[in-house]
Amino acid sequence: MSEPIRIRLIERDDFDAWLPLWDGYNAFYGRSGETALPREVTDTTWGRFFDGYEPMHAMVAESGGRLLGLVHFLYHRHTTMTGPICYLQDLFTVESARGEGVGRALIEAVYARAKADGAQRVYWQTHETNQTAMKLYDQVADKSGFVVYRKGL
């Protein structure tokens, strides 16, 4: 990568450049075509990033005027800590930028922002088949040992 990577908060004018990243993230997890997210979900998610009452935030990785990655994160309370904790919900980099430090830079930016905002922990989950990403995650965080259960309602 010839230009340095810059991590910054998302801006309203970024929508057209953010949307292909968001679509790529969702396609990676099988949400495309007939199983794609409804546009209403995308629009609601986008709006939450700019609503001061929402605990949801977004940053992007930029290089050479092009967005290369995104990270979405939110804060919530925890029963065993007095401060908030940060859930890193979505992380995605374009395929051409993988292995170039974009994902690591986005994670480190979330760490810095969460610490500045008084969070006591950052955590996330990934699918067990995402072996490539887990190689990075094993370098920048500790596995919690917890297994995730869920039930659609």
C-alpha positions as CSV (number, residue, x, y, z in Angstrom):
1,M,0.0,0.0,0.0
2,S,1.7,3.2,-1.1
3,E,-0.4,5.7,0.9
4,P,-0.6,5.5,4.7
5,I,-3.8,4.1,6.3
6,R,-5.8,6.7,8.1
7,I,-8.5,5.6,10.6
8,R,-11.2,8.2,11.2
9,L,-14.8,8.5,12.4
10,I,-17.4,8.0,9.6
11,E,-18.9,11.1,8.1
12,R,-22.4,11.6,6.6
13,D,-20.8,12.1,3.2
14,D,-19.2,8.6,3.3
15,F,-22.4,6.7,2.6
16,D,-21.7,5.9,-1.0
17,A,-18.2,4.7,-0.2
18,W,-19.3,2.9,3.0
19,L,-22.2,1.0,1.4
20,P,-20.0,-1.3,-0.8
21,L,-18.0,-2.2,2.4
22,W,-21.2,-2.9,4.3
23,D,-22.5,-5.0,1.4
24,G,-19.2,-6.9,1.2
25,Y,-19.3,-7.5,5.0
26,N,-22.9,-8.9,4.7
27,A,-22.1,-11.0,1.7
28,F,-19.1,-12.5,3.5
29,Y,-21.6,-13.8,6.1
30,G,-24.0,-15.0,3.6
31,R,-26.4,-12.1,3.7
32,S,-26.7,-11.3,-0.1
33,G,-29.1,-11.9,-2.9
34,E,-32.4,-13.3,-1.5
35,T,-31.0,-13.3,2.0
36,A,-29.7,-9.7,1.8
37,L,-30.6,-7.3,4.6
38,P,-33.6,-5.2,3.9
39,R,-32.6,-1.6,2.9
40,E,-34.5,-0.4,6.0
41,V,-32.0,-2.2,8.2
42,T,-29.1,-0.5,6.3
43,D,-30.7,2.9,6.5
44,T,-31.5,2.5,10.2
45,T,-27.9,1.3,10.9
46,W,-26.5,4.3,9.0
47,G,-28.7,6.7,10.9
48,R,-27.6,5.3,14.3
49,F,-24.0,6.3,13.7
50,F,-25.1,10.0,13.7
51,D,-27.7,9.9,16.5
52,G,-26.2,11.2,19.7
53,Y,-28.6,9.1,21.7
54,E,-27.5,5.9,20.2
55,P,-24.5,4.0,21.6
56,M,-23.5,2.8,18.1
57,H,-20.4,4.2,16.4
58,A,-18.4,3.7,13.2
59,M,-14.9,4.3,11.9
60,V,-13.4,3.7,8.5
61,A,-9.9,3.0,7.2
62,E,-8.9,5.3,4.3
63,S,-5.9,5.4,2.0
64,G,-5.4,7.4,-1.1
65,G,-8.9,8.8,-0.8
66,R,-10.5,5.3,-0.9
67,L,-12.2,3.5,2.0
68,L,-10.6,0.2,2.6
69,G,-12.4,-1.0,5.7
70,L,-15.0,-0.4,8.3
71,V,-15.6,-1.1,12.0
72,H,-18.8,-0.7,13.9
73,F,-18.9,-0.8,17.7
74,L,-21.3,0.0,20.5
75,Y,-21.2,0.5,24.3
76,H,-23.3,-1.2,26.9
77,R,-23.5,-1.8,30.6
78,H,-22.2,-4.9,32.3
79,T,-23.3,-6.4,35.6
80,T,-19.7,-7.0,36.8
81,M,-18.1,-3.7,35.9
82,T,-18.9,-0.1,36.8
83,G,-18.0,1.3,33.5
84,P,-19.3,0.5,30.0
85,I,-17.8,-2.2,27.8
86,C,-17.4,-2.0,24.1
87,Y,-18.7,-4.6,21.6
88,L,-16.9,-4.5,18.3
89,Q,-19.8,-5.7,16.2
90,D,-18.6,-5.5,12.6
91,L,-15.2,-5.5,11.0
92,F,-14.5,-5.7,7.3
93,T,-11.7,-4.8,4.9
94,V,-11.8,-5.0,1.1
95,E,-10.1,-8.1,-0.2
96,S,-7.3,-6.2,-1.9
97,A,-6.2,-4.6,1.4
98,R,-6.3,-7.8,3.5
99,G,-2.9,-8.6,5.1
100,E,-1.9,-4.9,4.9
101,G,-2.6,-4.0,8.5
102,V,-6.1,-2.4,7.9
103,G,-8.0,-4.8,10.2
104,R,-5.4,-4.4,13.0
105,A,-5.5,-0.6,12.6
106,L,-9.3,-0.6,12.9
107,I,-9.2,-2.8,16.0
108,E,-6.5,-0.6,17.6
109,A,-8.5,2.5,16.9
110,V,-11.5,0.9,18.6
111,Y,-9.3,0.1,21.6
112,A,-8.1,3.7,21.8
113,R,-11.6,5.2,21.4
114,A,-13.1,2.8,23.9
115,K,-10.4,3.5,26.5
116,A,-10.9,7.3,26.0
117,D,-14.6,6.8,26.5
118,G,-14.1,5.0,29.8
119,A,-14.8,1.5,28.6
120,Q,-13.2,-1.3,30.6
121,R,-13.2,-4.0,27.9
122,V,-13.5,-4.5,24.1
123,Y,-14.9,-7.8,22.9
124,W,-16.2,-9.3,19.7
125,Q,-17.1,-12.6,18.1
126,T,-16.5,-14.2,14.8
127,H,-17.7,-17.2,13.0
128,E,-15.6,-20.4,13.6
129,T,-14.9,-20.7,9.9
130,N,-13.2,-17.3,9.7
131,Q,-9.8,-18.7,10.2
132,T,-7.9,-15.9,8.4
133,A,-9.3,-13.3,10.7
134,M,-8.7,-15.4,13.8
135,K,-5.0,-15.4,13.1
136,L,-5.1,-11.6,13.6
137,Y,-7.5,-11.8,16.5
138,D,-5.2,-14.2,18.3
139,Q,-2.5,-11.6,18.1
140,V,-4.5,-8.6,19.4
141,A,-6.9,-10.1,22.0
142,D,-7.5,-13.1,24.3
143,K,-10.1,-15.8,23.7
144,S,-12.7,-15.5,26.4
145,G,-13.6,-19.2,26.5
146,F,-17.3,-18.4,26.2
147,V,-19.6,-19.9,23.6
148,V,-22.4,-17.8,22.1
149,Y,-26.0,-19.1,22.1
150,R,-28.8,-17.3,20.4
151,K,-32.5,-17.8,19.5
152,G,-34.4,-15.8,17.0
153,L,-37.7,-14.4,18.2
